[in-house]
Amino acid sequence: MERRPASSTEARKSRHLDICLDEDVASTLDAGFSVVRLRHEALPEMALTEVNARTSFLGRELRAPLLVSSMTGGTARAGAINRNLAAAAERAGIAIGLGSQRAALEDRALLETYRVRDVAPHVLLFANIGAVQLNYGVTAADAKAIVESIGADGLYLHFNPLQEALQPGGDTNFSGLLEKIAQVVAATTVPVIAKSVGSGISVHTARRLLGAGVAAIDVAGAGGTSWARVEGRRAGDSRRERLAETFAGWGYPTAEATRALRKALPGVPLVASGGVRSGIDVAKAVALGATLCGLAQPLLEPATRSADAVFEALDDLIAGLRIAMFASGCRALADLPGALLETAE
Ligand SMILES: Cc1cc2nc3c(=O)[nH]c(=O)nc-3n(C[C@H](O)[C@H](O)[C@H](O)COP(=O)(O)O)c2cc1C
């Protein structure tokens, strides 16, 4: 494909990293986990070591229901971050999605910044591209190529109309995409997953995406990183920033969206992400119906340091999840929905 200069995409990606590392860009909505309560079991009748947090997602076994959510790629710094994230995910036995590969479609030299198979040969790995790019020159064959070029096991398509609308020169033509998504599904031999970027996905939209052949839905709901706020900070123009800030509380909170999607779509693989911040949040999300939970921003700073730092953060999350399961009397993840104390919705 031949589109805008790669350097503009590169500069944008680098600025996103700085903003997400240094500034407060959290949604003004709560992800909703604080009002979800799990049973406390004073007599769990098992040893903590008996807790089993293993699961499977899209046919692959994972040691815990966790995913490093899509973040970056396209610059040397992003390449180092991706390798640290992937090596840690491999060691923890969880899944990872890379950031949008649009930069690598614009400039093939940037492909290296997404290649992680040498440090993570077995990890469940997802490629990523913005769905709207299918209206801006990216073809179903390109989508297939970005999966194959990094040896990915699946493809994430992200849906970010709010982010594009708040970006100067954003790609805002989202018309006719469903048919193109079906073409991507037909062209790729791996599962395609649809995700938001911090605003959530409604039941109605999830049904349309599943109808186009998507294999799983990642809520990527509100309550964590707000992409409206990130784009506002990046604008460098006070009018635009004010406009973006009015959307700081936009979207479906993650817990709410997860519950609604699970209720409406019982068998569909579902990822809860957006504002997941602890092992307890992971336990609550699984209780609400998530198959996996994804985190992005909390893993970014450790990823700028080392794979060990990311692994430590993941290990703490898994420890928190296991203790939450133990203290609510849940031996396996499948027991968690039964430990939910009903709250007013
Ligand atoms: C620095 C950064 C870059 C991101 N880039 C992408 C991206 O390229 N593609 C995508 O689908 N999501 C991207 N996201 C969104 C995340 O995958 C996730 O949906 C969102 O940040 C909410 O999760 P969180 O609250 O744990 O950060 C990015 C997030 C961060 C923090």
The ligand as a MOL file (V3000), in Angstrom:
LIG
                    3D

  0  0  0     0  0            999 V3000
M  V30 BEGIN CTAB
M  V30 COUNTS 31 33 0 0 0
M  V30 BEGIN ATOM
M  V30 1 C 0.5200 3.3730 24.5570 0
M  V30 2 C -0.7010 2.6860 24.0560 0
M  V30 3 C -0.8390 2.4260 22.6990 0
M  V30 4 C -1.9680 1.7580 22.1990 0
M  V30 5 N -2.0360 1.4350 20.8760 0
M  V30 6 C -3.0270 0.6200 20.4310 0
M  V30 7 C -3.0110 0.0930 19.1050 0
M  V30 8 O -2.0990 0.3550 18.3290 0
M  V30 9 N -4.0350 -0.7190 18.7240 0
M  V30 10 C -5.0700 -1.0310 19.5730 0
M  V30 11 O -5.9530 -1.8080 19.2090 0
M  V30 12 N -5.1060 -0.5300 20.8290 0
M  V30 13 C -4.1130 0.2680 21.2780 0
M  V30 14 N -4.1330 0.7400 22.5730 0
M  V30 15 C -5.3460 0.5030 23.3950 0
M  V30 16 C -5.2080 -0.6440 24.3640 0
M  V30 17 O -5.0020 -1.8690 23.6860 0
M  V30 18 C -6.4130 -0.7740 25.2990 0
M  V30 19 O -7.5780 -1.0910 24.5380 0
M  V30 20 C -6.7160 0.4880 26.0700 0
M  V30 21 O -5.5280 1.1910 26.3890 0
M  V30 22 C -7.4360 0.1910 27.3770 0
M  V30 23 O -6.6570 -0.6220 28.2420 0
M  V30 24 P -5.9030 -0.0340 29.5450 0
M  V30 25 O -6.9110 0.7430 30.3190 0
M  V30 26 O -5.4020 -1.2470 30.2890 0
M  V30 27 O -4.7750 0.8420 29.0550 0
M  V30 28 C -3.0100 1.3960 23.0930 0
M  V30 29 C -2.8860 1.6710 24.4670 0
M  V30 30 C -1.7520 2.2950 24.9640 0
M  V30 31 C -1.6500 2.5760 26.4410 0
M  V30 END ATOM
M  V30 BEGIN BOND
M  V30 1 1 1 2
M  V30 2 1 2 3
M  V30 3 2 2 30
M  V30 4 2 3 4
M  V30 5 1 4 5
M  V30 6 1 4 28
M  V30 7 2 5 6
M  V30 8 1 6 7
M  V30 9 1 6 13
M  V30 10 2 7 8
M  V30 11 1 7 9
M  V30 12 1 9 10
M  V30 13 2 10 11
M  V30 14 1 10 12
M  V30 15 2 12 13
M  V30 16 1 13 14
M  V30 17 1 14 15
M  V30 18 1 14 28
M  V30 19 1 15 16
M  V30 20 1 16 17
M  V30 21 1 16 18
M  V30 22 1 18 19
M  V30 23 1 18 20
M  V30 24 1 20 21
M  V30 25 1 20 22
M  V30 26 1 22 23
M  V30 27 1 23 24
M  V30 28 2 24 25
M  V30 29 1 24 26
M  V30 30 1 24 27
M  V30 31 2 28 29
M  V30 32 1 29 30
M  V30 33 1 30 31
M  V30 END BOND
M  V30 END CTAB
M  END
